[in-house]
Amino acid sequence: MRLCAEDLHFSYGPVEVLRGVGFEAKPGTVTAIVGPNGCGKSTLLRCLNGILTPTQGRVLIDDREMTHMAKREIARKIGYVAQRNEAARLTAFDAVLLGRTPHFGMRVGSADLEITQAVLESMGLTELALRYIDQMSGGELQRVCLARALAQEPNFLLLDEPTSSLDLRNQHTILQTVRHLAVEHGVTVVLTMHDLNSTLRTADRILFLRGGTIHADIAPNELAPEMIEAVYNIAVDITYHRSVPVIVPREASPGDTAR
């Protein structure tokens, strides 16, 4: 299934944040949305899952316009993990079980319990199943939130800064899981990222946002230093490690002034 954005505009009052954004996320791929703070990354993600309604343009799920779909149907197709997640007084098992809400009938069924248990096992959370999530570390809580989204059995997974505030090991674990879901299970993943080098190792396509528009839509091996400089206003070099691009900021020469 495809997820498409067509000519999306969005404003907060008089401030236009998105200006004609359009792209397509294909099945079984990871699309990363990157750019400086305030460029509209999180806003774009919220438009894609229906939390925000674009002032112009439309979002299509396999050629169906999202505004014509019921919220329950959208929730069955799209899993979303916000950048900041509040830790309520719930066990990890109950928190993940909430992901089954779009599939519930009158009550929780045995299939819902089985799927919840299977997701906890796949995320390495079995030993934490009965621990309260407000007692967990940031990395553990992030994995629980991702597991809750997976319990929805979504076709599309939208992640807002999934590695923010995580240590290196937890970053690696989350991004490896994301790649596995896309490659092995055909889930269409769209995520926002700040760490460009992690993005280059994870994504199939990278969208650079600048001023509310897409400055570049590229594969990682198409990256050029000029793109980074245009979006982030910093000069960089690009080297390669095991065929993966690595971005290295240039050292400023004495006498250089910030632009």
TIKETOR-875991 format. One line per field, with one value per residue: residue number from 1; residue in three letters; x, y, z of N, C-alpha, C in turn. Coordinates in Angstrom, 1 decimal, padded with zeros to 4 digits, always signed. Example, Ala and Ser with C-alpha at 12.3 -4.5 7.8 and 13.67 -1.06 7.14 Angstrom:
% TIKETOR-875991
resi	(1,2) .
resn	(ALA,SER) .
n.east	(+013.2,+012.8) .
n.north	(-005.7,-002.2) .
n.up	(+007.8,+007.1) .
ca.east	(+012.3,+013.7) .
ca.north	(-004.5,-001.1) .
ca.up	(+007.8,+007.1) .
c.east	(+013.2,+012.9) .
c.north	(-003.3,+000.0) .
c.up	(+007.8,+007.9) .
***
This chain:
% TIKETOR-875991
resi	(1,2,3,4,5,6,7,8,9,10,11,12,13,14,15,16,17,18,19,20,21,22,23,24,25,26,27,28,29,30,31,32,33,34,35,36,37,38,39,40,41,42,43,44,45,46,47,48,49,50,51,52,53,54,55,56,57,58,59,60,61,62,63,64,65,66,67,68,69,70,71,72,73,74,75,76,77,78,79,80,81,82,83,84,85,86,87,88,89,90,91,92,93,94,95,96,97,98,99,100,101,102,103,104,105,106,107,108,109,110,111,112,113,114,115,116,117,118,119,120,121,122,123,124,125,126,127,128,129,130,131,132,133,134,135,136,137,138,139,140,141,142,143,144,145,146,147,148,149,150,151,152,153,154,155,156,157,158,159,160,161,162,163,164,165,166,167,168,169,170,171,172,173,174,175,176,177,178,179,180,181,182,183,184,185,186,187,188,189,190,191,192,193,194,195,196,197,198,199,200,201,202,203,204,205,206,207,208,209,210,211,212,213,214,215,216,217,218,219,220,221,222,223,224,225,226,227,228,229,230,231,232,233,234,235,236,237,238,239,240,241,242,243,244,245,246,247,248,249,250,251,252,253,254,255,256,257,258,259) .
resn	(MET,ARG,LEU,CYS,ALA,GLU,ASP,LEU,HIS,PHE,SER,TYR,GLY,PRO,VAL,GLU,VAL,LEU,ARG,GLY,VAL,GLY,PHE,GLU,ALA,LYS,PRO,GLY,THR,VAL,THR,ALA,ILE,VAL,GLY,PRO,ASN,GLY,CYS,GLY,LYS,SER,THR,LEU,LEU,ARG,CYS,LEU,ASN,GLY,ILE,LEU,THR,PRO,THR,GLN,GLY,ARG,VAL,LEU,ILE,ASP,ASP,ARG,GLU,MET,THR,HIS,MET,ALA,LYS,ARG,GLU,ILE,ALA,ARG,LYS,ILE,GLY,TYR,VAL,ALA,GLN,ARG,ASN,GLU,ALA,ALA,ARG,LEU,THR,ALA,PHE,ASP,ALA,VAL,LEU,LEU,GLY,ARG,THR,PRO,HIS,PHE,GLY,MET,ARG,VAL,GLY,SER,ALA,ASP,LEU,GLU,ILE,THR,GLN,ALA,VAL,LEU,GLU,SER,MET,GLY,LEU,THR,GLU,LEU,ALA,LEU,ARG,TYR,ILE,ASP,GLN,MET,SER,GLY,GLY,GLU,LEU,GLN,ARG,VAL,CYS,LEU,ALA,ARG,ALA,LEU,ALA,GLN,GLU,PRO,ASN,PHE,LEU,LEU,LEU,ASP,GLU,PRO,THR,SER,SER,LEU,ASP,LEU,ARG,ASN,GLN,HIS,THR,ILE,LEU,GLN,THR,VAL,ARG,HIS,LEU,ALA,VAL,GLU,HIS,GLY,VAL,THR,VAL,VAL,LEU,THR,MET,HIS,ASP,LEU,ASN,SER,THR,LEU,ARG,THR,ALA,ASP,ARG,ILE,LEU,PHE,LEU,ARG,GLY,GLY,THR,ILE,HIS,ALA,ASP,ILE,ALA,PRO,ASN,GLU,LEU,ALA,PRO,GLU,MET,ILE,GLU,ALA,VAL,TYR,ASN,ILE,ALA,VAL,ASP,ILE,THR,TYR,HIS,ARG,SER,VAL,PRO,VAL,ILE,VAL,PRO,ARG,GLU,ALA,SER,PRO,GLY,ASP,THR,ALA,ARG) .
n.east	(+000.8,+000.4,+001.5,+000.6,+001.3,-000.1,+000.5,+000.5,-000.4,-000.1,-001.0,-000.2,-002.3,-001.5,+000.9,+002.5,+003.4,+003.9,+004.3,+003.0,+003.9,+004.7,+004.9,+005.7,+005.5,+006.6,+005.6,+007.2,+009.5,+011.7,+011.2,+012.8,+012.3,+014.0,+015.6,+016.2,+015.5,+012.1,+011.3,+009.1,+008.8,+007.6,+005.0,+004.3,+004.3,+002.1,+000.1,+000.0,-001.0,-003.5,-003.9,-003.6,-005.3,-004.7,-004.5,-004.7,-004.5,-004.0,-004.0,-003.3,-004.2,-003.3,-004.6,-007.0,-008.6,-007.7,-009.4,-011.9,-012.1,-013.0,-012.1,-011.4,-010.8,-008.5,-006.8,-006.4,-004.8,-002.6,+000.1,+001.4,+004.0,+004.7,+007.0,+007.4,+006.4,+004.1,+004.5,+002.3,+000.4,+000.6,+001.1,+003.7,+002.6,-000.2,+000.0,+000.9,-001.2,-003.1,-002.7,-004.2,-006.7,-008.1,-009.0,-010.7,-013.7,-016.6,-015.2,-011.9,-010.3,-009.0,-007.2,-006.3,-004.8,-002.9,-001.5,-000.5,+001.3,+003.1,+004.2,+005.5,+007.5,+008.9,+010.0,+011.8,+010.8,+009.7,+010.4,+009.9,+007.2,+005.3,+006.1,+005.6,+005.2,+005.9,+008.1,+010.2,+013.2,+014.2,+014.8,+013.6,+010.9,+010.5,+010.7,+008.5,+006.4,+006.8,+006.2,+003.5,+002.5,+003.0,+001.4,-001.0,-000.9,-000.2,-000.3,+001.2,+003.8,+004.4,+006.9,+008.0,+010.9,+012.2,+014.6,+015.4,+017.0,+018.0,+020.5,+023.4,+023.3,+020.5,+019.5,+020.5,+019.2,+016.4,+016.4,+017.3,+015.2,+013.2,+014.2,+014.0,+011.2,+010.3,+011.7,+011.4,+008.7,+007.2,+006.2,+005.3,+007.4,+007.6,+009.6,+010.7,+013.9,+016.9,+019.6,+021.7,+023.6,+022.8,+020.4,+021.2,+022.1,+019.8,+017.5,+015.6,+014.8,+015.3,+013.9,+014.5,+013.6,+013.0,+012.2,+009.5,+009.1,+009.9,+013.2,+015.0,+014.7,+015.9,+017.9,+020.1,+022.7,+022.8,+023.3,+024.7,+027.3,+026.5,+023.7,+023.4,+024.6,+022.9,+020.5,+021.1,+023.0,+025.7,+029.1,+030.1,+031.9,+031.7,+032.3,+032.9,+031.9,+032.1,+030.5,+028.5,+027.3,+029.0,+028.7,+030.7,+031.3,+033.0,+036.1,+036.2,+038.1,+040.6,+039.5,+037.3,+033.8,+030.7,+027.8) .
n.north	(-001.2,+002.3,+005.5,+008.7,+012.1,+015.1,+018.2,+019.5,+022.0,+023.8,+025.8,+027.6,+029.6,+032.8,+031.9,+030.1,+026.9,+024.5,+024.3,+023.4,+020.6,+017.5,+014.0,+010.5,+007.5,+004.4,+000.9,-001.2,+000.3,+002.8,+006.0,+009.0,+012.1,+015.1,+018.0,+021.4,+022.6,+023.5,+023.5,+022.1,+019.4,+017.6,+018.6,+017.9,+015.1,+014.8,+015.7,+013.6,+011.5,+012.3,+013.7,+016.4,+018.6,+019.4,+022.7,+022.9,+020.7,+017.1,+013.8,+010.6,+007.2,+004.5,+005.5,+006.3,+009.1,+010.4,+012.0,+010.9,+008.6,+006.6,+007.3,+005.0,+003.2,+004.4,+004.2,+001.5,+001.1,+002.9,+003.3,+005.2,+006.9,+009.3,+012.1,+012.8,+010.9,+010.4,+008.8,+006.8,+005.3,+002.4,-001.1,-002.5,-004.5,-003.8,-001.3,-001.9,-003.5,-001.6,-000.8,-002.5,-001.5,-000.4,-002.7,-004.0,-005.7,-005.9,-006.5,-007.4,-009.8,-013.2,-013.4,-010.8,-010.7,-012.6,-011.5,-009.2,-010.3,-011.6,-009.4,-008.1,-010.0,-010.0,-007.5,-007.8,-007.4,-009.0,-009.6,-007.2,-007.0,-006.8,-004.6,-001.2,+001.4,+004.0,+003.7,+003.1,+003.4,+005.9,+004.6,+002.1,+002.8,+004.0,+001.8,+000.3,+002.0,+001.9,-000.8,-000.8,+000.6,-001.3,-003.4,-002.6,-003.7,-002.3,-001.0,+001.1,+003.0,+005.6,+007.6,+009.9,+011.4,+009.0,+008.2,+010.2,+011.5,+009.0,+006.6,+005.4,+002.6,+002.0,+003.6,+002.3,-000.2,+000.5,+001.6,-000.6,-002.3,-000.9,-001.0,-003.8,-004.2,-002.9,-004.2,-007.0,-007.3,-005.7,-003.2,+000.2,+002.8,+006.0,+008.5,+011.1,+012.7,+013.8,+013.1,+012.9,+011.1,+008.6,+008.5,+008.2,+005.5,+004.2,+004.9,+004.5,+006.5,+010.0,+013.0,+016.3,+019.0,+022.4,+025.6,+024.9,+023.6,+020.9,+020.5,+018.7,+015.4,+012.4,+009.4,+007.8,+007.5,+009.5,+011.9,+015.1,+017.4,+020.1,+020.1,+019.7,+022.0,+024.0,+023.5,+023.4,+025.3,+024.9,+023.9,+020.9,+017.7,+014.7,+011.4,+007.9,+004.9,+001.5,+001.6,+003.3,+006.6,+009.2,+012.0,+014.7,+017.6,+020.5,+021.9,+025.2,+027.7,+029.9,+033.2,+032.9,+033.7,+033.2,+032.5) .
n.up	(+000.0,-000.7,+000.6,+000.1,-000.2,-001.4,-002.5,+000.0,+002.4,+005.4,+008.1,+011.1,+012.5,+011.2,+010.3,+007.8,+007.7,+006.2,+002.7,+000.0,+000.0,-001.3,-001.8,-002.2,-000.3,-000.5,-000.4,+002.0,+002.5,+003.9,+004.6,+005.3,+006.9,+007.1,+008.4,+009.5,+012.9,+013.4,+010.7,+009.9,+010.1,+012.1,+012.0,+009.4,+009.6,+011.4,+009.8,+008.0,+009.4,+010.1,+012.5,+012.3,+010.0,+006.7,+005.4,+002.7,-000.1,+000.0,+001.7,+000.7,+001.0,-000.5,-002.8,-001.8,-000.3,+002.8,+004.3,+003.8,+005.1,+008.0,+011.4,+012.9,+010.9,+009.8,+012.0,+012.1,+010.0,+010.2,+012.3,+014.9,+016.5,+018.8,+019.4,+022.0,+024.8,+027.2,+030.4,+031.7,+034.5,+033.9,+033.1,+031.0,+029.4,+029.4,+028.2,+025.6,+024.8,+024.4,+021.9,+020.4,+020.3,+018.0,+016.9,+018.6,+019.6,+021.4,+023.6,+024.9,+023.0,+022.8,+020.7,+020.6,+023.0,+022.5,+020.3,+021.4,+023.3,+021.5,+020.2,+022.3,+022.9,+020.4,+020.5,+022.5,+025.1,+027.0,+029.7,+030.9,+030.9,+033.0,+034.4,+035.5,+033.2,+033.9,+035.4,+033.9,+031.9,+029.4,+027.0,+027.3,+027.5,+025.0,+023.4,+024.2,+023.4,+020.6,+020.3,+021.0,+018.8,+016.9,+017.6,+016.6,+014.1,+011.7,+008.3,+007.7,+009.3,+011.4,+012.7,+015.0,+015.5,+016.6,+017.9,+019.6,+022.5,+023.2,+024.1,+022.4,+021.9,+022.3,+020.3,+018.0,+018.3,+018.0,+015.3,+013.8,+014.2,+012.9,+010.2,+009.9,+010.0,+007.7,+005.6,+006.0,+006.6,+005.1,+005.9,+005.5,+006.3,+007.7,+008.9,+011.1,+011.6,+013.3,+013.4,+010.9,+009.9,+011.0,+009.7,+007.1,+007.2,+007.6,+006.0,+002.9,+001.2,+001.4,+002.5,+002.3,+004.2,+003.8,+004.8,+004.8,+002.4,+000.1,-000.3,-001.4,-002.6,-002.2,-002.8,-000.4,-001.5,-003.3,-002.1,-001.8,-000.8,-001.2,-000.8,+001.9,+002.9,+001.8,+003.2,+005.9,+006.3,+006.7,+006.0,+004.7,+004.4,+002.5,+003.2,+002.9,+004.4,+004.4,+002.1,+002.8,+003.0,+004.9,+006.9,+007.5,+009.3,+008.1,+009.3,+010.5,+009.1,+010.4,+010.8,+009.3,+009.2,+010.7,+008.8) .
ca.east	(+000.0,+001.2,+001.1,+001.0,+001.0,-000.2,+000.4,+000.1,-000.2,-000.6,-000.6,-000.6,-002.7,-001.0,+002.2,+002.4,+004.5,+004.1,+004.0,+003.0,+004.7,+004.2,+005.8,+005.1,+006.2,+006.3,+005.6,+008.5,+010.6,+011.8,+011.4,+013.1,+012.1,+015.0,+015.7,+016.5,+014.4,+011.1,+011.1,+007.8,+008.9,+006.6,+003.7,+004.0,+004.0,+000.8,-000.9,+000.0,-001.8,-004.8,-004.0,-003.8,-005.9,-004.0,-005.3,-004.8,-003.9,-004.7,-003.2,-004.0,-003.8,-003.6,-005.5,-008.2,-008.3,-007.8,-010.6,-013.1,-012.0,-013.3,-010.9,-011.1,-010.1,-007.2,-006.1,-006.1,-003.8,-001.5,+000.6,+002.1,+004.7,+005.0,+008.4,+007.4,+005.4,+003.9,+004.5,+001.1,+000.5,+000.2,+002.2,+004.1,+001.6,-001.4,+000.3,+001.0,-002.5,-003.9,-002.5,-005.2,-008.0,-008.9,-009.5,-011.5,-015.1,-017.1,-014.2,-010.6,-010.3,-007.8,-006.3,-005.6,-003.8,-001.8,-000.7,+000.3,+002.4,+004.0,+004.9,+006.4,+008.6,+009.6,+010.7,+012.6,+010.2,+008.9,+010.8,+009.3,+005.7,+004.5,+006.7,+004.9,+006.0,+006.4,+009.3,+011.1,+014.2,+013.7,+014.9,+012.6,+009.6,+010.4,+010.5,+007.1,+005.6,+006.9,+005.5,+002.1,+002.1,+003.1,+000.2,-002.1,-000.7,-000.4,+000.4,+002.1,+004.3,+004.9,+007.7,+008.5,+012.2,+012.2,+015.8,+015.7,+017.3,+018.4,+021.9,+023.8,+022.8,+019.1,+019.3,+020.8,+018.1,+015.2,+016.6,+017.4,+013.8,+012.5,+014.6,+013.4,+009.8,+010.1,+012.3,+010.9,+007.3,+006.6,+005.6,+005.8,+007.8,+008.0,+010.1,+011.5,+015.2,+017.9,+020.9,+021.8,+024.4,+021.9,+019.4,+021.8,+022.2,+018.5,+016.5,+015.7,+014.6,+015.5,+013.3,+015.1,+012.6,+013.6,+011.2,+008.2,+009.0,+010.9,+014.4,+015.6,+014.1,+017.0,+018.4,+021.3,+023.9,+022.7,+023.6,+025.8,+027.6,+025.7,+022.4,+023.5,+024.9,+021.7,+019.4,+021.6,+023.9,+027.0,+029.9,+030.5,+032.5,+031.0,+033.1,+032.2,+032.3,+031.4,+029.6,+027.5,+027.9,+029.2,+028.8,+031.7,+031.4,+034.4,+036.6,+036.2,+039.4,+040.8,+039.1,+036.0,+032.7,+029.4,+026.9) .
ca.north	(+000.0,+003.5,+006.6,+009.8,+013.5,+015.9,+019.7,+019.8,+023.3,+023.9,+027.0,+027.8,+031.0,+033.4,+031.4,+029.0,+026.0,+023.7,+025.1,+022.6,+019.4,+016.3,+012.9,+009.1,+006.5,+003.1,-000.3,-001.9,+001.2,+003.7,+007.4,+009.9,+013.5,+015.7,+019.4,+022.1,+022.8,+024.5,+023.4,+021.5,+017.9,+017.0,+019.0,+017.1,+013.8,+014.8,+015.7,+012.3,+010.5,+012.8,+014.5,+017.8,+018.7,+020.4,+023.8,+022.7,+019.4,+015.9,+012.6,+009.4,+005.8,+003.6,+006.2,+006.8,+010.3,+010.2,+012.7,+010.2,+007.4,+006.7,+007.3,+003.6,+002.6,+005.0,+003.6,+000.1,+001.2,+003.8,+003.3,+006.5,+007.1,+010.7,+012.3,+012.7,+010.0,+010.4,+007.5,+006.6,+004.2,+001.2,-002.0,-002.6,-005.3,-003.1,-000.2,-002.5,-004.0,-000.5,-000.7,-003.3,-000.8,-000.3,-004.0,-004.6,-005.7,-005.5,-006.8,-007.9,-011.2,-014.0,-013.0,-009.5,-011.0,-013.3,-010.6,-008.4,-011.1,-011.8,-008.2,-007.9,-011.0,-009.6,-006.3,-008.0,-006.7,-010.0,-009.5,-006.0,-007.0,-006.4,-003.4,+000.0,+002.2,+005.2,+003.3,+002.7,+004.3,+006.5,+003.6,+001.1,+003.4,+004.2,+000.5,+000.0,+002.9,+001.3,-002.1,-000.5,+000.9,-002.6,-004.2,-002.3,-004.4,-001.3,-001.0,+002.3,+003.3,+007.0,+007.8,+011.3,+011.4,+007.8,+008.0,+011.4,+011.3,+007.6,+006.3,+004.8,+001.2,+002.0,+004.2,+001.2,-001.2,+001.0,+001.7,-001.9,-002.8,-000.2,-001.6,-005.1,-004.1,-002.5,-005.1,-008.3,-007.4,-004.8,-002.0,+001.5,+003.6,+007.4,+009.0,+012.3,+012.4,+014.9,+012.6,+012.6,+009.8,+007.5,+008.6,+007.6,+004.1,+003.6,+005.3,+004.3,+007.9,+011.1,+014.3,+017.5,+020.1,+023.8,+026.6,+024.4,+022.9,+019.8,+021.0,+017.6,+014.0,+011.6,+008.2,+008.2,+007.6,+010.7,+013.0,+016.0,+018.4,+021.3,+019.9,+019.9,+023.4,+024.8,+023.2,+023.6,+026.4,+024.5,+023.3,+019.5,+016.8,+013.4,+010.3,+006.6,+003.7,+000.3,+002.0,+004.2,+008.0,+009.7,+013.4,+015.3,+019.0,+021.0,+022.8,+026.6,+028.3,+031.2,+034.3,+032.6,+034.2,+032.5,+033.1) .
ca.up	(+000.0,-000.8,+001.3,-000.7,+000.1,-002.6,-002.4,+001.4,+003.0,+006.7,+008.8,+012.5,+012.4,+010.0,+009.9,+007.0,+008.0,+005.0,+001.5,-001.2,+000.1,-002.0,-002.0,-002.1,+000.5,-001.1,+000.5,+002.4,+002.4,+005.0,+004.2,+006.4,+006.8,+007.8,+008.2,+010.8,+013.8,+012.9,+009.3,+009.6,+010.1,+012.9,+011.4,+008.2,+010.1,+012.0,+008.7,+007.4,+010.2,+010.4,+013.7,+011.7,+008.7,+005.9,+004.9,+001.3,-000.5,+000.5,+002.0,+000.1,+001.4,-001.6,-003.7,-001.0,+000.5,+004.2,+004.9,+003.5,+005.9,+009.4,+012.3,+013.3,+009.8,+009.7,+013.1,+011.7,+008.9,+010.5,+013.6,+015.1,+017.8,+019.0,+019.9,+023.5,+025.2,+028.7,+031.0,+032.6,+035.5,+033.2,+032.8,+029.6,+028.7,+029.1,+027.3,+024.3,+024.5,+023.9,+020.4,+019.7,+020.4,+016.7,+016.5,+019.6,+019.5,+022.7,+024.7,+024.4,+022.6,+023.0,+019.6,+021.0,+024.0,+021.8,+019.4,+022.4,+023.8,+020.5,+020.0,+023.4,+022.6,+019.3,+020.9,+023.7,+026.3,+027.8,+031.1,+031.4,+030.6,+034.2,+035.0,+035.1,+032.3,+034.5,+036.1,+032.9,+031.3,+028.2,+025.9,+027.5,+027.2,+023.6,+022.8,+024.6,+022.5,+019.3,+020.4,+021.0,+017.4,+016.1,+018.0,+015.7,+012.9,+010.7,+007.0,+007.7,+010.7,+011.4,+013.9,+015.2,+016.2,+017.4,+018.6,+020.4,+023.9,+023.5,+024.0,+021.1,+021.8,+022.1,+018.9,+017.1,+018.4,+017.4,+013.9,+013.3,+014.2,+011.8,+009.0,+009.8,+009.7,+006.3,+004.7,+006.2,+006.8,+004.1,+006.4,+004.9,+007.4,+007.5,+010.2,+011.2,+012.2,+013.3,+013.1,+009.5,+009.7,+011.3,+008.6,+005.9,+007.4,+007.8,+005.1,+001.5,+000.6,+002.4,+002.1,+003.0,+004.3,+004.0,+004.6,+004.5,+001.1,+000.0,-001.1,-002.1,-002.4,-002.8,-002.1,+000.4,-002.4,-004.2,-001.3,-002.1,+000.3,-001.4,-000.3,+003.4,+003.1,+001.5,+004.2,+007.3,+006.4,+007.3,+005.0,+005.1,+003.4,+002.6,+002.9,+002.8,+005.3,+003.9,+001.0,+003.4,+003.1,+006.3,+006.8,+008.4,+009.2,+007.9,+010.3,+010.1,+009.0,+011.2,+010.1,+008.8,+010.0,+010.6,+007.8) .
c.east	(+000.9,+000.6,+001.5,+000.5,+001.0,-000.5,-000.1,+000.5,-000.7,-000.1,-001.0,-001.0,-002.2,+000.3,+002.1,+003.7,+004.9,+003.5,+004.1,+003.9,+004.0,+005.3,+005.1,+006.0,+005.7,+006.3,+007.0,+009.7,+010.6,+012.1,+011.6,+012.9,+013.1,+015.0,+015.9,+015.3,+013.4,+010.8,+009.8,+007.8,+007.7,+005.2,+003.3,+003.6,+002.5,-000.3,-001.0,-000.9,-003.2,-005.0,-004.3,-004.5,-005.3,-005.0,-005.5,-004.1,-004.6,-003.6,-004.0,-003.4,-004.3,-004.8,-006.9,-007.8,-008.6,-009.1,-011.9,-013.1,-012.4,-012.0,-010.5,-010.4,-008.7,-006.3,-005.7,-004.9,-002.5,-001.1,+001.5,+002.7,+005.2,+006.5,+008.4,+006.2,+005.3,+003.8,+003.3,+001.4,-000.1,+001.4,+002.5,+003.1,+000.3,-001.2,+000.3,-000.4,-003.4,-003.8,-003.6,-006.6,-008.8,-009.5,-010.5,-013.0,-015.7,-016.1,-012.9,-010.7,-009.0,-006.8,-005.6,-004.5,-002.6,-000.9,+000.1,+001.5,+003.5,+004.8,+005.9,+007.7,+009.5,+010.5,+011.6,+012.1,+009.5,+009.2,+010.2,+007.8,+004.9,+005.1,+005.8,+005.8,+006.5,+007.7,+010.4,+012.1,+013.6,+013.8,+013.9,+011.2,+009.4,+010.1,+009.0,+006.2,+005.6,+006.1,+004.0,+001.6,+002.1,+001.9,-001.0,-002.0,-000.9,+000.3,+001.5,+002.5,+005.0,+005.6,+008.3,+009.7,+012.3,+013.5,+016.2,+015.9,+017.7,+019.9,+022.2,+023.2,+021.3,+018.7,+019.4,+019.7,+016.9,+015.3,+016.7,+016.0,+013.0,+012.9,+014.0,+011.9,+009.5,+010.5,+011.6,+009.4,+006.5,+005.9,+006.2,+006.1,+008.1,+008.4,+010.7,+012.8,+016.0,+019.2,+021.0,+022.6,+023.6,+020.8,+020.0,+022.0,+020.8,+017.5,+016.7,+015.6,+014.8,+014.8,+013.9,+014.1,+013.4,+012.5,+009.9,+008.0,+010.1,+012.1,+015.0,+014.9,+015.0,+017.1,+019.7,+022.5,+023.8,+023.0,+024.8,+026.0,+026.7,+024.3,+022.4,+023.7,+023.6,+020.6,+019.9,+022.5,+025.2,+027.8,+030.3,+031.2,+031.7,+032.1,+032.3,+032.8,+031.5,+030.2,+028.5,+028.0,+027.9,+029.4,+029.7,+031.7,+032.8,+034.8,+036.7,+037.7,+039.5,+040.4,+037.7,+034.9,+031.5,+028.5,+025.5) .
c.north	(+001.2,+004.6,+007.8,+011.2,+014.3,+017.4,+020.1,+021.2,+023.2,+025.2,+027.0,+029.3,+031.6,+032.8,+030.1,+028.1,+025.0,+024.4,+024.1,+021.3,+018.2,+015.2,+011.6,+008.2,+005.1,+001.9,-000.9,-001.0,+002.1,+005.1,+008.3,+011.4,+014.3,+017.2,+020.1,+022.2,+023.8,+024.5,+022.8,+020.0,+017.2,+017.4,+018.2,+015.7,+013.7,+015.0,+014.4,+011.3,+011.1,+013.6,+016.0,+017.7,+019.7,+021.5,+023.7,+021.4,+018.3,+014.8,+011.4,+008.1,+004.9,+004.2,+006.6,+008.0,+010.1,+010.8,+011.9,+008.8,+007.6,+006.7,+005.9,+002.9,+003.1,+004.4,+002.2,+000.1,+001.9,+003.7,+004.6,+006.5,+008.6,+010.9,+012.3,+011.9,+010.0,+009.0,+007.4,+005.4,+002.9,+000.2,-002.0,-003.4,-004.6,-002.0,-000.7,-003.0,-002.8,-000.3,-001.6,-002.6,-000.7,-001.6,-004.6,-004.7,-005.2,-005.7,-007.3,-009.4,-011.9,-013.7,-011.7,-009.8,-011.7,-012.4,-009.6,-009.1,-011.3,-010.6,-007.9,-008.8,-010.5,-008.3,-006.5,-007.4,-007.7,-009.8,-008.2,-005.9,-006.5,-005.2,-002.2,+000.9,+003.5,+004.9,+002.9,+003.8,+004.8,+005.5,+002.6,+001.6,+003.6,+002.8,+000.0,+000.8,+002.3,+000.0,-001.8,-000.2,-000.4,-003.5,-003.8,-003.1,-003.4,-001.6,+000.1,+002.6,+004.7,+007.3,+009.2,+011.3,+010.2,+007.6,+009.2,+011.0,+009.8,+007.5,+005.5,+003.4,+001.2,+002.6,+003.1,+000.2,-000.7,+001.1,+000.4,-002.6,-002.2,-000.8,-003.0,-005.1,-003.8,-003.6,-006.5,-008.4,-006.4,-003.6,-000.8,+002.4,+005.0,+007.9,+010.3,+012.0,+013.7,+014.4,+012.1,+011.3,+008.6,+007.4,+007.9,+006.1,+003.4,+003.7,+004.8,+005.6,+008.9,+012.4,+015.4,+018.6,+021.4,+024.8,+026.1,+023.7,+021.8,+020.4,+019.9,+016.3,+013.1,+010.3,+008.5,+008.3,+008.8,+012.0,+013.8,+017.0,+019.7,+021.3,+020.2,+021.4,+024.3,+024.6,+023.6,+024.7,+026.1,+023.7,+021.9,+018.8,+015.5,+012.3,+009.0,+005.6,+002.5,+000.7,+002.9,+005.6,+008.4,+011.2,+013.9,+016.8,+019.5,+021.9,+024.2,+027.0,+029.6,+032.3,+034.1,+033.2,+033.4,+033.2,+033.0) .
c.up	(+000.0,+000.1,+000.5,-000.1,-001.2,-002.2,-001.0,+001.8,+004.4,+007.4,+010.3,+012.6,+011.1,+009.5,+009.1,+007.2,+006.8,+003.8,+000.2,-001.2,-000.6,-002.1,-001.9,-001.3,+000.0,-000.1,+000.8,+002.4,+003.7,+004.4,+005.4,+006.0,+007.7,+007.5,+009.5,+011.6,+013.2,+011.5,+008.9,+009.6,+010.8,+012.5,+010.2,+008.6,+010.7,+010.9,+008.0,+008.1,+010.6,+011.7,+013.3,+010.4,+007.9,+005.5,+003.4,+001.0,+000.2,+000.8,+001.4,+000.6,+000.3,-002.5,-003.1,-000.2,+001.9,+004.8,+004.7,+004.3,+007.4,+010.2,+012.7,+012.1,+009.6,+010.8,+012.9,+010.7,+009.3,+012.0,+013.8,+016.5,+017.8,+019.5,+021.4,+023.9,+026.7,+029.2,+032.0,+033.6,+034.8,+033.1,+031.4,+028.8,+028.4,+028.2,+025.8,+023.9,+024.0,+022.4,+019.7,+019.7,+019.1,+016.3,+017.5,+019.1,+020.7,+023.8,+024.0,+024.2,+022.9,+021.9,+020.0,+022.0,+023.4,+021.0,+020.3,+022.9,+022.8,+020.2,+021.1,+023.3,+021.5,+019.6,+022.1,+025.0,+027.2,+029.3,+031.7,+031.3,+031.8,+034.9,+034.5,+034.3,+032.8,+035.4,+035.2,+032.4,+030.0,+027.0,+026.0,+027.1,+025.7,+022.9,+023.1,+023.6,+021.1,+019.3,+020.4,+019.6,+016.6,+016.4,+017.2,+014.4,+011.7,+009.4,+007.0,+009.2,+010.6,+012.7,+013.9,+016.1,+017.1,+018.2,+019.5,+021.9,+024.2,+023.4,+022.7,+020.9,+021.5,+020.7,+017.9,+017.1,+017.7,+015.9,+013.2,+013.2,+013.1,+010.5,+008.8,+009.4,+008.3,+005.4,+004.8,+006.2,+005.9,+004.6,+005.8,+006.1,+006.9,+008.9,+010.1,+012.0,+012.3,+013.0,+011.7,+009.2,+010.0,+010.2,+007.4,+006.0,+007.4,+006.6,+003.6,+000.7,+001.8,+001.8,+003.0,+003.0,+004.5,+003.7,+004.3,+003.2,+001.1,-000.9,-001.9,-001.7,-003.0,-002.1,-001.4,-000.5,-003.3,-003.4,-001.8,-001.0,+000.1,-000.9,+001.2,+003.6,+002.9,+002.6,+005.6,+007.5,+007.1,+006.2,+005.6,+004.0,+003.6,+002.2,+003.0,+003.8,+004.9,+003.0,+001.5,+003.5,+004.6,+006.1,+007.9,+008.2,+008.9,+009.0,+009.8,+010.1,+009.8,+010.3,+009.4,+009.7,+009.7,+009.6,+008.3) .
***
